[in-house]
Amino acid sequence: MNHTQPLTLLVCALGGEGGGVLTEWLVETARHAGYAAQSTSIPGVAQRTGATTYYIEVFPVPLAQLGGRRPVFSLSPVPGALDAIVSSELLETARQIGNGMSAPQRTLVISSSARVFTTAERMEPGDGRADAQRLLDVVKAFSREHHVFDMNAVAREAGTVVSAVMLGAVAGSGLFPFPREAYEQVVRGGGKAAAPEKLGRMAAASLRGFAAAFDAVHAPRAQAAFVSGVLAADGSDAPPPPRALPAALAQRFPPAVHDMLALGHARVADYQDAAYAALYADRLAKVLEAERAADPSGAQGFAITRETARWLALWMAFDDIVRVAALKARASRAERVRAEVRAGEEDIVKVYDHFKPGSAEFAALLPPSLARRVTGWDRRRQARGREPWALPLQVGSHSIAGMGALRLLASLKWLRRRGSRFADEQALIERWLAAVERGTREGWALGRELALCGRLIKGYGSTNERGKHNLLHVIDELAVRSGLPAPARAEAIAAAREAALADEGGKALDAALVRHGAAPRPVQAQPIRWMKRPPPVKA
């Protein structure tokens, strides 16, 4: 250790994670242990769009040994000159490394493997998530030592905030010359804003999180277990064992499909009933039959059936007001909310759910004839320049009346089958499956690309409608009407699908369609809404 230079630490935390509290803890620990320390902060943008970074310097020689001299500290970190970085989010860790903050021969990096997705990642119609394994590779390549584990999971299990976990990780790393007891003593002091009656409970939870993180970093075996767990979660290790399938289903489908089939079958059964789950299996069996005809030896691992199992389950369990009510009324949801806000047994938690169902949501549960009248009425309103009709609702799911309303709405599963949307969705599902079966018999690659087009169906409202419109247009123009051979059609469908997922506006999809000799999507009519000019402001 260089006794003439301060030890430097960069703390990176997102909004609301207690980075400021962590910094105060570290500075107080240093001062109580008899060391000089200083901290500065650089505020970031709100929540996920940026992190607040805190820079801490601690002189490694006790003040008592300096003979009255005082160290001079810097106000900001110097890229490549940091002794350690601790971060509560994996992408933020990689961002700081990209800024040159970490030196491979000098910097210790402690990071959470948890992700909070950026706005850019969420905006992607497809899978816009950054590759977690690549982020981990960056951490490994640009650090002299690294410790990566899920800090959020540790915090949840301990019932505390992630700042306490980060403190334990810093303590366990041995970066600063403080004993463990010095850190724990500061934590026991509680936060300044805490009510006196809550200090004991909050401190106990913080100490639990501190201890778990300390052990994860300090003990080599525990640290290795955490890292291997992260790698497995990111897909670099073997997948978890599949759920047990009913024996009859296990016999009908090859083992390569069992894991995806088990998840899909359970989801559809939970969504509606056993008969609906049986329909799911029957539909998938037809696709399997077509794939076996195209690939009798199963050399491709029954990839078409696997992908169809995934996207078919998601489509058949489409979101509607009955499904939303059922999810919000579950006891597991209330338990999760209480855990997230770290409520004690004596605490009262009030939860208000906001709904804004429109005419389409109500019409979905009506017979087709009545549904057409309701949606037609709303279209005529919009044609006159009015806003789409919607009913804003606020439901207190913590109350008897609110929970009773949610349970009542969730019990209307039987009505779903009689509704207009259920019939419409089943018809569209059959069109997609017919295209997959037909394409598979023409060529395995063509069938696989058509099965992957199930990715286009996602979300709800206008996003869901746009995805179905895009899917049907791709099927009609590139799978049915196209005169290209099967391999060329497979290539065209893949290009069109990726273009649709990359551009929500649809310009990239239209360009891909035209490039492969297909017609672009027809222009959708949009109502013109006239707005009243606000009265002029009097001087």
C-alpha positions as CSV (number, residue, x, y, z in Angstrom):
1,M,0.0,0.0,0.0
2,N,1.3,3.5,-0.9
3,H,1.1,5.5,2.4
4,T,1.6,8.8,0.7
5,Q,-1.5,8.7,-1.5
6,P,-5.2,8.5,-0.6
7,L,-7.2,5.4,-1.3
8,T,-9.8,6.3,-3.9
9,L,-13.3,4.9,-4.4
10,L,-16.0,5.8,-6.9
11,V,-19.6,4.9,-5.8
12,C,-22.2,4.6,-8.6
13,A,-25.8,4.4,-7.6
14,L,-29.2,5.0,-9.4
15,G,-31.9,7.3,-8.1
16,G,-33.4,6.3,-4.8
17,E,-30.8,3.6,-3.9
18,G,-29.1,5.5,-1.1
19,G,-25.8,6.3,-2.6
20,G,-25.6,9.4,-0.4
21,V,-26.3,7.4,2.7
22,L,-23.5,4.9,1.7
23,T,-21.1,7.8,1.2
24,E,-21.9,9.2,4.7
25,W,-21.5,5.8,6.2
26,L,-18.0,5.4,4.6
27,V,-16.8,8.9,5.7
28,E,-18.2,8.4,9.2
29,T,-16.5,5.0,9.5
30,A,-13.2,6.5,8.5
31,R,-13.5,9.3,11.0
32,H,-14.6,7.1,13.8
33,A,-11.6,4.8,13.0
34,G,-9.3,7.8,13.2
35,Y,-8.6,8.4,9.4
36,A,-9.0,11.5,7.3
37,A,-11.6,11.2,4.6
38,Q,-13.4,13.4,2.1
39,S,-16.4,12.9,-0.3
40,T,-17.8,14.7,-3.2
41,S,-20.8,14.0,-5.4
42,I,-21.8,14.5,-9.1
43,P,-25.6,14.4,-9.5
44,G,-27.0,12.5,-12.4
45,V,-30.3,12.7,-14.3
46,A,-33.4,11.2,-12.6
47,Q,-33.6,7.5,-12.1
48,R,-32.3,5.2,-14.9
49,T,-31.2,7.8,-17.4
50,G,-28.2,8.5,-15.3
51,A,-26.5,7.7,-12.0
52,T,-25.3,9.9,-9.2
53,T,-21.6,9.2,-8.6
54,Y,-19.9,9.8,-5.3
55,Y,-16.1,10.1,-5.0
56,I,-14.4,9.2,-1.7
57,E,-10.8,9.6,-0.7
58,V,-9.4,8.1,2.5
59,F,-5.8,8.7,3.7
60,P,-4.4,5.2,4.7
61,V,-2.4,6.5,7.7
62,P,-4.3,7.3,10.9
63,L,-4.4,11.0,11.9
64,A,-2.6,10.2,15.1
65,Q,0.5,9.2,13.1
66,L,0.7,12.2,10.9
67,G,2.2,14.5,13.5
68,G,-0.4,17.3,13.0
69,R,-0.2,17.3,9.2
70,R,-3.3,17.1,7.2
71,P,-3.6,15.3,3.8
72,V,-4.7,17.2,0.7
73,F,-7.6,15.5,-1.2
74,S,-8.9,15.9,-4.7
75,L,-12.4,16.9,-5.6
76,S,-13.0,14.6,-8.5
77,P,-11.9,11.2,-9.7
78,V,-9.0,10.8,-12.2
79,P,-9.6,8.2,-15.0
80,G,-7.3,5.3,-14.5
81,A,-6.3,6.3,-11.0
82,L,-9.1,4.7,-9.0
83,D,-8.4,2.0,-6.4
84,A,-12.0,0.8,-6.5
85,I,-15.4,1.2,-8.1
86,V,-18.6,0.0,-6.4
87,S,-21.7,0.1,-8.5
88,S,-25.3,-1.0,-8.0
89,E,-26.1,-1.8,-11.6
90,L,-24.1,-3.8,-14.2
91,L,-24.5,-1.5,-17.2
92,E,-23.6,1.5,-15.1
93,T,-20.4,-0.3,-14.1
94,A,-19.5,-0.9,-17.8
95,R,-20.3,2.8,-18.5
96,Q,-17.8,3.9,-15.9
97,I,-15.2,1.5,-17.3
98,G,-15.9,2.9,-20.8
99,N,-15.2,6.4,-19.4
100,G,-11.7,5.1,-18.5
101,M,-12.3,5.1,-14.7
102,S,-11.0,1.5,-14.2
103,A,-7.4,0.5,-14.8
104,P,-6.8,-3.2,-15.4
105,Q,-3.7,-3.3,-13.2
106,R,-5.0,-1.2,-10.3
107,T,-8.8,-1.0,-9.9
108,L,-11.0,-3.3,-7.8
109,V,-14.5,-3.5,-9.3
110,I,-17.5,-4.5,-7.2
111,S,-20.7,-4.5,-9.1
112,S,-24.2,-5.8,-8.9
113,S,-25.3,-8.2,-11.6
114,A,-28.8,-6.6,-11.5
115,R,-30.1,-4.6,-14.4
116,V,-32.4,-1.6,-14.6
117,F,-33.2,-1.2,-18.3
118,T,-32.5,2.1,-20.0
119,T,-35.0,4.0,-21.9
120,A,-33.3,3.0,-25.2
121,E,-33.5,-0.7,-24.2
122,R,-37.2,-0.4,-23.3
123,M,-38.1,1.4,-26.6
124,E,-36.9,-1.4,-28.8
125,P,-40.0,-3.4,-30.2
126,G,-37.8,-6.5,-30.1
127,D,-35.2,-7.6,-27.5
128,G,-33.2,-4.4,-26.9
129,R,-31.5,-5.5,-23.8
130,A,-27.7,-5.2,-23.6
131,D,-25.9,-8.5,-23.5
132,A,-25.2,-9.1,-19.8
133,Q,-22.4,-11.6,-20.7
134,R,-20.6,-8.9,-22.7
135,L,-20.9,-6.5,-19.8
136,L,-19.4,-9.1,-17.5
137,D,-16.5,-9.6,-19.9
138,V,-15.8,-5.9,-19.8
139,V,-15.7,-5.9,-16.0
140,K,-13.3,-8.9,-16.0
141,A,-11.0,-7.4,-18.7
142,F,-10.6,-4.0,-17.0
143,S,-10.1,-4.8,-13.4
144,R,-7.4,-6.2,-11.3
145,E,-10.0,-8.0,-9.2
146,H,-13.8,-8.1,-9.6
147,H,-16.7,-9.2,-7.4
148,V,-20.1,-9.5,-9.2
149,F,-23.3,-10.6,-7.5
150,D,-27.0,-9.6,-7.4
151,M,-27.0,-6.9,-4.8
152,N,-30.7,-6.3,-5.3
153,A,-31.6,-9.9,-4.4
154,V,-29.4,-9.7,-1.3
155,A,-31.1,-6.4,-0.3
156,R,-34.6,-7.9,-0.8
157,E,-33.8,-11.0,1.2
158,A,-32.4,-8.9,4.1
159,G,-35.3,-6.4,3.9
160,T,-33.0,-3.4,3.4
161,V,-31.8,-1.1,0.7
162,V,-28.9,-1.7,-1.7
163,S,-26.6,0.9,0.0
164,A,-26.2,-1.4,3.0
165,V,-25.2,-4.3,0.7
166,M,-22.7,-2.1,-1.1
167,L,-21.2,-1.1,2.2
168,G,-20.8,-4.7,3.2
169,A,-19.1,-5.4,-0.2
170,V,-16.6,-2.6,0.3
171,A,-15.9,-3.7,3.8
172,G,-15.4,-7.3,2.7
173,S,-13.0,-6.3,0.0
174,G,-10.5,-4.9,2.5
175,L,-10.1,-1.7,0.5
176,F,-9.9,0.5,3.5
177,P,-7.9,-0.2,6.7
178,F,-11.0,-0.4,8.9
179,P,-12.1,-3.4,11.0
180,R,-15.5,-4.8,10.3
181,E,-16.8,-3.6,13.7
182,A,-16.1,0.0,12.7
183,Y,-18.5,-0.3,9.7
184,E,-21.2,-2.1,11.8
185,Q,-21.0,0.5,14.5
186,V,-21.8,3.3,12.1
187,V,-24.7,1.3,10.6
188,R,-26.1,0.7,14.1
189,G,-26.4,4.5,14.5
190,G,-29.3,4.5,12.0
191,G,-30.2,7.2,9.5
192,K,-30.8,10.8,10.5
193,A,-34.3,10.9,8.9
194,A,-35.5,7.7,10.6
195,A,-38.1,7.8,13.4
196,P,-36.7,6.7,16.8
197,E,-39.0,3.8,17.0
198,K,-37.8,2.4,13.7
199,L,-34.1,2.8,14.2
200,G,-33.7,-0.7,15.7
201,R,-35.5,-2.5,13.0
202,M,-33.9,-0.5,10.1
203,A,-30.4,-1.0,11.6
204,A,-31.0,-4.7,12.0
205,A,-32.1,-5.1,8.4
206,S,-29.1,-3.0,7.2
207,L,-26.8,-5.2,9.2
208,R,-28.2,-8.4,7.7
209,G,-27.6,-7.0,4.2
210,F,-24.2,-5.8,5.2
211,A,-23.2,-9.2,6.6
212,A,-24.4,-11.1,3.5
213,A,-22.5,-8.9,1.1
214,F,-19.4,-8.9,3.4
215,D,-19.3,-12.7,3.2
216,A,-20.0,-12.7,-0.5
217,V,-16.8,-10.7,-1.2
218,H,-14.6,-11.7,1.7
219,A,-15.0,-15.5,1.5
220,P,-13.5,-16.8,-1.7
221,R,-16.0,-19.8,-1.9
222,A,-19.0,-17.6,-1.4
223,Q,-17.7,-15.1,-3.9
224,A,-17.1,-17.8,-6.5
225,A,-20.6,-19.2,-5.9
226,F,-22.1,-15.7,-6.5
227,V,-20.2,-15.2,-9.7
228,S,-21.1,-18.7,-11.0
229,G,-24.7,-18.0,-10.2
230,V,-24.6,-14.8,-12.2
231,L,-23.0,-16.5,-15.2
232,A,-25.7,-19.2,-15.1
233,A,-28.4,-16.5,-15.0
234,D,-26.9,-14.8,-18.0
235,G,-27.1,-18.0,-20.1
236,S,-23.5,-19.0,-20.2
237,D,-24.1,-22.2,-18.2
238,A,-26.6,-25.0,-18.5
239,P,-30.3,-24.0,-18.3
240,P,-32.3,-24.9,-15.2
241,P,-34.1,-28.2,-15.2
242,P,-37.5,-28.0,-16.9
243,R,-40.8,-28.2,-14.9
244,A,-42.4,-31.6,-14.7
245,L,-44.8,-32.2,-17.6
246,P,-47.9,-34.3,-17.4
247,A,-47.0,-37.8,-18.5
248,A,-49.4,-37.7,-21.5
249,L,-47.8,-34.6,-22.9
250,A,-44.3,-35.8,-22.2
251,Q,-45.0,-38.8,-24.5
252,R,-46.5,-36.7,-27.3
253,F,-43.5,-34.4,-27.6
254,P,-39.7,-34.9,-27.9
255,P,-37.5,-34.1,-24.8
256,A,-36.0,-31.1,-26.6
257,V,-39.4,-29.3,-26.4
258,H,-40.3,-30.3,-22.8
259,D,-39.0,-27.2,-21.0
260,M,-40.7,-24.7,-23.2
261,L,-43.8,-26.8,-23.5
262,A,-44.1,-27.1,-19.7
263,L,-43.9,-23.3,-19.2
264,G,-46.4,-22.6,-22.0
265,H,-48.8,-25.2,-20.9
266,A,-48.8,-23.9,-17.3
267,R,-49.3,-20.3,-18.5
268,V,-52.3,-21.1,-20.7
269,A,-53.9,-23.3,-18.0
270,D,-53.5,-20.6,-15.4
271,Y,-54.9,-18.0,-17.9
272,Q,-58.1,-19.9,-18.8
273,D,-58.6,-23.5,-18.0
274,A,-57.5,-27.1,-18.7
275,A,-59.5,-27.2,-21.9
276,Y,-57.6,-24.2,-23.2
277,A,-54.3,-25.7,-22.3
278,A,-55.3,-28.9,-24.2
279,L,-56.0,-26.7,-27.2
280,Y,-52.5,-25.3,-26.9
281,A,-51.0,-28.8,-26.9
282,D,-53.1,-29.9,-29.9
283,R,-52.1,-26.8,-31.9
284,L,-48.4,-27.4,-31.1
285,A,-48.8,-31.1,-32.0
286,K,-49.7,-30.1,-35.6
287,V,-46.6,-27.9,-35.9
288,L,-44.5,-30.8,-34.5
289,E,-46.0,-33.1,-37.1
290,A,-45.0,-30.7,-39.9
291,E,-41.5,-30.3,-38.5
292,R,-41.0,-34.1,-38.3
293,A,-42.0,-34.3,-42.0
294,A,-39.4,-31.7,-42.9
295,D,-36.7,-33.0,-40.4
296,P,-37.4,-36.6,-39.7
297,S,-34.1,-37.1,-37.7
298,G,-34.7,-34.1,-35.5
299,A,-31.2,-32.8,-36.5
300,Q,-32.3,-29.2,-35.9
301,G,-33.4,-29.9,-32.3
302,F,-37.1,-29.3,-33.1
303,A,-36.4,-25.6,-33.1
304,I,-39.6,-24.7,-34.9
305,T,-41.8,-26.5,-32.3
306,R,-39.8,-24.8,-29.5
307,E,-40.3,-21.3,-30.9
308,T,-43.9,-21.9,-31.6
309,A,-44.4,-23.2,-28.1
310,R,-43.0,-20.0,-26.7
311,W,-44.9,-17.4,-28.9
312,L,-48.1,-19.4,-29.0
313,A,-48.4,-19.5,-25.2
314,L,-47.9,-15.7,-25.0
315,W,-50.4,-15.0,-27.8
316,M,-53.1,-17.4,-26.4
317,A,-52.7,-15.7,-22.9
318,F,-53.3,-12.2,-24.3
319,D,-53.8,-9.4,-21.9
320,D,-57.3,-8.2,-21.2
321,I,-59.1,-6.6,-18.2
322,V,-59.9,-10.0,-16.7
323,R,-56.2,-11.0,-16.8
324,V,-55.0,-7.7,-15.4
325,A,-57.5,-7.9,-12.5
326,A,-56.5,-11.5,-11.8
327,L,-52.8,-10.6,-11.6
328,K,-53.5,-7.6,-9.3
329,A,-55.7,-9.6,-7.0
330,R,-53.2,-12.3,-6.2
331,A,-51.9,-12.7,-2.7
332,S,-48.3,-13.0,-4.1
333,R,-48.6,-9.5,-5.5
334,A,-49.5,-8.0,-2.2
335,E,-46.6,-9.8,-0.6
336,R,-44.2,-8.5,-3.2
337,V,-45.4,-4.9,-2.8
338,R,-44.9,-5.2,1.0
339,A,-41.5,-6.6,0.5
340,E,-40.5,-3.9,-2.0
341,V,-41.5,-1.1,0.4
342,R,-40.0,-3.0,3.3
343,A,-43.2,-2.8,5.4
344,G,-43.2,-4.4,8.8
345,E,-45.9,-6.6,10.2
346,E,-47.5,-3.7,12.0
347,D,-47.3,-1.3,9.0
348,I,-50.4,-0.5,6.9
349,V,-49.7,-0.4,3.2
350,K,-52.3,1.2,0.9
351,V,-52.1,0.4,-2.8
352,Y,-54.1,2.3,-5.4
353,D,-54.3,0.8,-8.9
354,H,-55.2,3.1,-11.8
355,F,-57.2,1.7,-14.8
356,K,-58.4,3.5,-18.0
357,P,-60.4,0.9,-20.0
358,G,-61.7,2.1,-23.3
359,S,-64.5,0.9,-25.6
360,A,-62.3,-1.8,-27.0
361,E,-61.7,-3.3,-23.5
362,F,-65.4,-3.4,-22.7
363,A,-66.3,-4.7,-26.2
364,A,-63.8,-7.5,-25.9
365,L,-66.1,-9.3,-23.4
366,L,-69.2,-8.7,-25.4
367,P,-70.6,-11.0,-28.1
368,P,-69.5,-9.9,-31.6
369,S,-72.8,-8.2,-32.6
370,L,-72.8,-6.0,-29.4
371,A,-69.0,-5.4,-29.6
372,R,-69.3,-4.0,-33.2
373,R,-72.0,-1.6,-32.0
374,V,-69.8,-0.3,-29.1
375,T,-66.6,0.1,-31.1
376,G,-68.6,1.6,-34.0
377,W,-70.0,4.2,-31.7
378,D,-66.5,5.1,-30.5
379,R,-65.1,5.3,-34.1
380,R,-67.9,7.7,-35.0
381,R,-67.0,9.9,-32.0
382,Q,-63.4,9.9,-33.1
383,A,-64.4,10.7,-36.7
384,R,-66.0,13.9,-35.3
385,G,-62.7,14.9,-33.7
386,R,-63.4,13.6,-30.2
387,E,-60.9,11.7,-28.1
388,P,-61.3,7.9,-27.8
389,W,-63.7,7.1,-25.0
390,A,-62.2,5.8,-21.8
391,L,-63.2,5.4,-18.2
392,P,-60.5,6.4,-15.7
393,L,-60.7,4.3,-12.5
394,Q,-58.8,4.3,-9.2
395,V,-59.2,1.1,-7.2
396,G,-57.8,0.7,-3.7
397,S,-56.7,-2.9,-3.8
398,H,-55.9,-2.8,-0.1
399,S,-59.6,-2.3,0.8
400,I,-62.3,-4.9,0.9
401,A,-64.3,-3.1,-1.8
402,G,-61.4,-2.6,-4.1
403,M,-60.2,-6.2,-3.7
404,G,-63.7,-7.4,-4.1
405,A,-64.1,-5.5,-7.4
406,L,-60.8,-7.1,-8.7
407,R,-61.8,-10.6,-7.6
408,L,-65.2,-10.1,-9.3
409,L,-63.6,-9.0,-12.5
410,A,-61.1,-11.8,-12.4
411,S,-63.9,-14.4,-12.0
412,L,-65.2,-13.5,-15.5
413,K,-63.0,-16.0,-17.3
414,W,-66.1,-17.9,-18.5
415,L,-67.2,-14.7,-20.2
416,R,-63.9,-14.4,-22.1
417,R,-64.7,-17.3,-24.3
418,R,-68.0,-15.7,-25.4
419,G,-66.4,-12.4,-26.1
420,S,-65.6,-10.9,-29.5
421,R,-61.8,-10.5,-28.9
422,F,-61.4,-14.1,-27.9
423,A,-62.9,-15.2,-31.3
424,D,-60.8,-12.7,-33.2
425,E,-57.6,-13.7,-31.5
426,Q,-58.2,-17.4,-32.1
427,A,-58.8,-16.8,-35.8
428,L,-55.6,-14.8,-36.1
429,I,-53.6,-17.5,-34.2
430,E,-54.9,-20.1,-36.6
431,R,-53.8,-18.1,-39.6
432,W,-50.3,-17.8,-38.2
433,L,-50.1,-21.5,-37.3
434,A,-51.4,-22.5,-40.7
435,A,-48.6,-20.4,-42.3
436,V,-46.0,-22.0,-40.0
437,E,-47.2,-25.5,-40.9
438,R,-47.4,-24.8,-44.6
439,G,-44.0,-23.1,-44.6
440,T,-42.3,-25.9,-42.7
441,R,-43.5,-28.5,-45.2
442,E,-42.1,-26.4,-48.0
443,G,-38.7,-25.9,-46.2
444,W,-37.5,-26.1,-42.7
445,A,-35.8,-22.7,-42.7
446,L,-39.0,-21.1,-44.0
447,G,-41.1,-22.6,-41.2
448,R,-38.6,-21.5,-38.6
449,E,-38.7,-17.9,-39.8
450,L,-42.5,-17.9,-39.7
451,A,-42.5,-19.3,-36.2
452,L,-40.2,-16.6,-35.1
453,C,-42.7,-14.0,-36.4
454,G,-44.6,-14.7,-33.3
455,R,-42.3,-12.2,-31.7
456,L,-44.2,-9.5,-33.4
457,I,-47.2,-10.0,-31.1
458,K,-46.6,-8.2,-27.9
459,G,-47.9,-5.5,-25.6
460,Y,-51.4,-4.3,-25.5
461,G,-53.6,-1.6,-27.1
462,S,-52.2,0.0,-30.3
463,T,-48.9,-1.8,-29.9
464,N,-50.6,-5.2,-30.0
465,E,-52.8,-4.2,-32.9
466,R,-49.8,-2.9,-34.9
467,G,-47.9,-6.2,-34.3
468,K,-50.8,-8.3,-35.5
469,H,-51.2,-6.1,-38.6
470,N,-47.5,-6.4,-39.4
471,L,-47.5,-10.2,-38.9
472,L,-50.5,-10.7,-41.2
473,H,-49.0,-8.5,-43.9
474,V,-45.7,-10.3,-43.8
475,I,-47.5,-13.7,-44.0
476,D,-49.7,-12.6,-46.9
477,E,-47.1,-10.8,-48.9
478,L,-43.9,-12.9,-48.3
479,A,-45.2,-16.3,-47.4
480,V,-48.4,-16.8,-49.5
481,R,-48.3,-14.4,-52.5
482,S,-44.6,-14.3,-53.1
483,G,-43.3,-16.3,-56.1
484,L,-39.8,-16.6,-54.6
485,P,-38.4,-20.1,-53.7
486,A,-38.6,-21.2,-50.1
487,P,-35.0,-20.2,-49.1
488,A,-35.4,-16.7,-50.6
489,R,-38.8,-16.3,-48.8
490,A,-37.2,-17.4,-45.6
491,E,-34.5,-14.7,-46.0
492,A,-37.1,-12.1,-46.9
493,I,-39.3,-12.9,-43.9
494,A,-36.3,-12.8,-41.5
495,A,-35.3,-9.3,-42.9
496,A,-38.9,-8.0,-42.6
497,R,-39.3,-9.3,-39.1
498,E,-36.1,-7.8,-37.8
499,A,-37.0,-4.5,-39.5
500,A,-40.4,-4.5,-37.8
501,L,-38.8,-5.1,-34.4
502,A,-36.2,-2.5,-34.9
503,D,-38.5,0.4,-36.0
504,E,-41.8,0.9,-34.2
505,G,-42.9,3.4,-36.8
506,G,-42.8,0.8,-39.6
507,K,-40.7,2.7,-42.2
508,A,-37.9,0.0,-42.0
509,L,-40.5,-2.7,-42.4
510,D,-42.0,-1.1,-45.5
511,A,-38.5,-0.6,-47.0
512,A,-37.7,-4.3,-46.4
513,L,-41.0,-5.4,-48.0
514,V,-40.4,-3.3,-51.1
515,R,-36.7,-4.5,-51.3
516,H,-38.0,-8.1,-51.5
517,G,-40.6,-7.4,-54.1
518,A,-43.6,-7.2,-51.7
519,A,-46.2,-4.4,-51.3
520,P,-45.7,-2.0,-48.4
521,R,-48.3,-1.9,-45.7
522,P,-51.5,0.1,-46.6
523,V,-51.7,3.5,-44.9
524,Q,-53.9,3.5,-41.9
525,A,-56.6,6.2,-41.6
526,Q,-56.1,8.5,-38.7
527,P,-58.8,10.9,-37.4
528,I,-58.1,14.6,-37.4
529,R,-58.8,16.2,-34.1
530,W,-59.6,19.9,-33.9
531,M,-58.5,21.7,-30.8
532,K,-59.9,24.9,-29.5
533,R,-57.5,27.8,-29.5
534,P,-56.9,29.0,-25.9
535,P,-58.0,32.5,-25.2
536,P,-55.3,35.1,-25.4
537,V,-53.7,36.1,-22.1
538,K,-54.5,39.6,-21.1
539,A,-51.6,41.9,-20.4
